[in-house]
Amino acid sequence: MKNLLEIRELYVNFRTLWGIAKVLNGVNFTIRKGEIFGLVGETGCGKSVTASTILRLLPPNSEVSGEVLFKGENLLEKSEEEMRKIRGREISIIFQDPMTSLNPLFKIRDQMLDIITLHNNLSKEEAEKHAKELLKSVGLPDPERILNSYPHELSGGMRQRVMIAMALSSNPSLLIADEPTTALDVTIQKQILELILELKDQYEFSVLFITHDLGVVAEICDRVGVMYAGNIVEIATTEELFETPLHPYTQGLLSVVPDPRYRKKLEPLKGSVPSLLNPPTGCRFHPRCNYASEICKQKKPILCEYSPNHFVACHLYGGNSDD
């Protein structure tokens, strides 16, 4: 299967009043055409920064190196004018809280038509027809009422469906979903996940699904990248990740997931996420790892293929680096 997106040795630092925050530390992963790739990890590990880097939406105090190859072209080398044509048209994003993404002062009609006419060569009448079709496709049965509503007049689930409709308005190749169900209750969350699966098959796009919820990962993702403190520590198919987790961090994440079939004691990870202003040397997970040795403190492990399509960055599995 051909890769749609390739992230190669991506480093992102932020200049702050307290020093340099080393947020992404050589991130590598690929997203294939037609798949849902999950990016999972604790809050603050760099998941959303990765998404912002792909779209070139980082603040001026950022420093970026590496490659973000989309359809074979490096987005980090594109001009801002070129990126404006890619954002929303080729790559769309939906965020955690749609209320902060929709302007409360304008009706849904105005906001949808602005997006549709920006990326599609349509008249106002054609754009409105397209908007109604999109709203129907995301399960909103009364599009006229939705278009005449202000964001506060809609429920959280309805607002998120509107955001998904807007994101799909130009038929993008890649949809970035940045924790799109976190602010919703469990019932609505399931509906949104099923909707993304259905629309992915219908419109044939790929998805970068960012979450900290392993239950969501199990339900929707084809492959998963596990992120810790700015590093990808493991990549595998969803089934293999849950059945045979290799990295101690992945094992730790799965050990605190309740399983209703068994009465097992949940064992939380010791310690806490390190400060990215002064991250640990070598493997950034070594201060919390039960298997850490001297090499873990000195050398950063490389992401290596331990078994077919199962990658892990750990010295336990031969991830020795010559750096």
C-alpha positions in Angstrom: 0.0 0.0 0.0 1.4 3.4 -1.0 2.3 6.0 1.6 0.3 9.2 1.6 2.3 10.9 4.4 5.9 10.3 5.6 7.3 11.9 8.6 11.1 11.6 8.7 13.4 12.7 11.6 11.1 15.5 12.6 12.5 17.8 15.3 10.6 20.7 16.8 12.0 23.1 19.5 10.3 26.1 21.0 12.2 29.1 22.3 10.7 30.1 25.6 11.6 32.5 28.5 12.8 29.4 30.5 14.9 27.9 27.7 14.6 25.7 24.7 11.7 23.2 24.9 12.7 20.1 22.8 9.1 19.0 22.0 9.6 16.6 19.1 12.8 14.5 19.1 13.2 12.8 15.7 9.7 11.6 15.0 9.3 9.0 12.2 6.1 7.4 10.9 4.1 6.9 7.8 0.4 7.0 6.9 -0.8 4.8 4.0 -3.5 5.6 1.6 -7.0 4.7 2.9 -5.9 3.8 6.5 -6.6 5.3 9.9 -3.3 5.8 11.8 -3.6 6.4 15.5 -1.2 8.6 17.4 -1.5 7.8 21.1 0.2 9.0 24.2 -0.1 11.0 27.4 -1.0 14.7 27.4 2.0 16.9 26.5 3.9 14.1 24.6 3.8 16.1 21.3 0.8 14.7 19.4 -0.9 18.0 18.7 2.5 19.6 17.9 3.0 16.9 15.2 -0.4 17.8 13.7 0.4 21.5 13.7 3.8 20.9 12.1 2.2 18.9 9.3 -0.1 21.9 8.6 2.7 24.4 9.2 0.7 26.1 11.9 3.4 26.5 14.5 4.1 29.8 16.3 7.0 32.1 15.3 9.1 30.9 18.3 9.4 27.4 16.8 12.4 25.7 15.2 11.7 22.8 12.8 14.0 20.3 11.0 13.3 17.0 9.2 10.9 16.2 6.4 7.1 16.0 6.2 6.5 14.3 2.8 2.9 14.6 1.6 2.3 12.9 -1.8 6.1 12.9 -2.1 6.6 16.6 -1.6 8.2 18.1 1.5 5.6 20.5 3.2 8.4 22.1 5.2 9.8 23.6 2.0 6.5 25.0 0.7 5.8 28.7 0.8 3.0 30.1 2.9 0.9 30.7 -0.2 1.3 27.1 -1.3 0.4 25.9 2.2 -2.9 27.9 2.1 -3.9 25.9 -0.9 -3.1 22.6 0.8 -4.8 23.4 4.2 -8.4 22.6 4.0 -8.2 21.4 0.4 -5.7 18.5 0.6 -5.3 18.2 4.3 -8.2 19.0 6.7 -8.3 19.0 10.5 -11.0 18.7 13.2 -10.3 19.7 16.7 -11.3 18.5 20.2 -13.8 21.2 21.0 -15.9 22.4 18.0 -17.2 25.4 20.0 -13.7 26.9 19.9 -13.4 26.3 16.1 -16.8 27.7 15.1 -17.3 31.5 15.3 -20.2 32.1 17.8 -21.2 35.4 16.0 -22.0 33.8 12.7 -24.6 31.3 11.6 -23.4 27.9 10.4 -24.5 28.8 6.8 -22.0 31.7 6.7 -19.2 29.7 8.0 -19.8 26.6 5.8 -20.2 28.7 2.6 -17.0 30.6 3.4 -15.0 27.4 3.6 -16.7 25.8 0.5 -16.3 28.8 -1.8 -12.7 29.2 -0.6 -11.6 25.7 -1.8 -14.1 25.0 -4.5 -15.0 26.9 -7.7 -18.8 27.1 -6.9 -21.4 29.8 -7.0 -23.2 30.7 -3.8 -26.2 28.6 -4.8 -24.0 25.6 -5.7 -22.1 26.0 -2.4 -25.3 26.0 -0.4 -26.5 22.9 -2.1 -23.1 21.3 -1.4 -23.4 22.3 2.2 -26.8 20.7 2.6 -25.5 17.5 1.0 -22.5 17.4 3.4 -24.7 17.9 6.4 -26.9 15.0 5.3 -23.8 12.9 4.8 -22.7 13.4 8.4 -26.1 12.4 9.8 -27.8 15.8 10.3 -31.3 15.2 8.8 -32.6 18.9 8.8 -29.8 20.8 7.0 -31.8 23.9 6.5 -32.4 24.3 10.2 -28.7 23.6 10.9 -27.6 26.2 8.4 -29.8 28.8 10.0 -28.5 28.1 13.5 -25.8 29.7 15.6 -23.2 27.3 17.1 -24.6 27.7 20.6 -28.0 26.5 19.4 -26.5 23.1 18.5 -25.4 20.2 20.8 -21.8 19.2 21.1 -22.3 16.2 18.9 -24.1 18.3 16.2 -21.3 20.9 16.3 -18.7 18.2 15.8 -20.7 16.8 12.8 -20.8 20.3 11.3 -17.0 20.5 11.7 -16.5 17.1 10.0 -18.8 18.3 7.2 -16.7 21.4 6.8 -13.5 19.4 6.9 -14.7 17.1 4.1 -16.1 20.0 1.9 -13.2 19.9 -0.5 -12.7 16.1 -0.5 -9.3 16.0 1.2 -6.8 13.2 1.0 -5.9 13.4 4.7 -8.1 14.2 7.6 -6.3 15.0 10.9 -8.7 14.3 13.9 -7.1 15.9 17.0 -9.0 14.2 19.9 -12.3 14.9 18.2 -14.4 12.9 20.7 -12.9 13.9 24.0 -15.4 16.7 24.8 -18.4 14.4 24.0 -20.3 11.9 26.1 -19.8 8.2 25.5 -22.9 7.7 23.4 -22.1 10.6 21.0 -18.5 9.6 21.0 -19.4 6.2 19.5 -21.6 7.8 16.9 -18.8 10.2 15.8 -16.3 7.3 15.6 -18.7 5.2 13.5 -19.3 8.3 11.3 -15.6 8.8 10.6 -15.3 5.1 9.7 -18.3 5.3 7.3 -17.1 8.6 5.7 -13.5 7.3 5.3 -14.8 4.4 3.2 -17.2 6.7 1.3 -14.8 9.5 0.5 -11.6 7.3 0.4 -9.4 9.6 2.6 -6.7 8.7 5.2 -7.0 9.7 8.8 -4.4 10.7 11.4 -6.3 10.1 14.6 -4.8 11.7 17.7 -6.0 10.5 21.1 -4.9 9.4 24.6 -7.8 6.9 24.8 -6.7 3.3 24.0 -10.3 2.2 23.8 -10.9 4.6 20.9 -7.7 3.3 19.3 -8.9 -0.3 19.5 -12.2 0.6 17.9 -11.1 2.8 15.0 -7.4 2.5 14.0 -5.7 0.2 11.5 -2.2 1.0 12.8 -0.9 2.8 15.9 2.1 4.9 16.8 2.8 5.2 20.5 4.4 8.6 21.5 6.3 9.4 24.6 8.0 12.8 25.4 8.4 13.7 21.7 9.5 10.3 20.5 7.7 7.5 18.7 8.5 4.4 20.8 6.4 1.8 19.0 4.4 1.3 15.8 2.3 -1.7 15.0 -1.1 -2.8 13.7 -3.8 -2.2 16.4 -4.3 -5.9 16.9 -0.6 -6.7 17.4 -0.1 -3.7 19.6 -2.7 -4.9 22.1 -1.7 -8.6 21.8 2.1 -8.2 21.9 3.1 -4.7 23.2 6.9 -4.5 23.1 8.0 -1.2 24.5 7.9 -0.9 28.3 5.9 2.3 28.0 3.3 0.7 25.8 3.1 -2.2 28.3 2.6 0.4 31.0 -0.2 2.1 29.2 -2.0 -1.1 28.6 -1.5 -2.3 32.2 -3.8 0.5 33.5 -6.6 -0.2 31.0 -9.5 -1.9 33.0 -10.6 -5.2 31.5 -14.1 -6.3 32.6 -13.3 -10.0 31.9 -10.6 -10.1 34.6 -10.2 -8.8 38.1 -6.7 -7.6 37.7 -4.9 -5.0 39.8 -4.2 -1.9 37.8 -0.5 -0.9 38.0 0.1 2.8 37.2 3.4 3.9 35.6 5.9 5.2 38.2 7.1 8.7 38.0 5.8 11.4 35.7 6.4 12.8 32.2 9.7 14.7 32.1 10.1 18.4 31.4 10.9 19.0 27.8 13.0 22.0 28.8 15.4 19.5 30.3 14.6 16.1 29.0 16.5 12.9 30.1 19.5 11.9 28.1 19.4 8.8 26.0 16.0 7.2 26.0 13.6 9.7 27.5 11.6 6.9 29.2 14.5 5.5 31.1 13.8 7.2 34.5 10.4 5.5 34.6 11.5 2.1 33.1 11.8 -1.1 35.1 14.3 -2.5 32.6 16.6 0.5 32.1 20.3 -0.1 31.9 23.3 2.1 31.5 23.0 2.3 27.7 19.5 3.6 28.1 20.8 6.7 29.9 23.5 7.3 27.3 22.1 6.5 23.9 18.8 7.3 22.2 17.4 4.0 20.8 16.5 4.0 17.1 13.1 2.8 15.8 13.8 -0.7 14.3 11.6 -3.4 12.8 11.5 -6.2 15.4 9.0 -8.3 13.5 7.2 -7.7 10.2 5.5 -4.2 10.4 6.1 -4.0 14.2 8.6 -1.3 15.0 10.0 -0.5 18.5 12.6 2.0 19.8 14.1 0.2 22.7 17.6 -1.2 23.6 15.9 -4.4 24.8 15.1 -5.2 21.2 18.4 -4.1 19.5 17.5 -0.4 19.0 21.1 0.7 19.4 22.1 4.0 17.9 25.5 5.1 16.8 24.7 8.8 17.4 
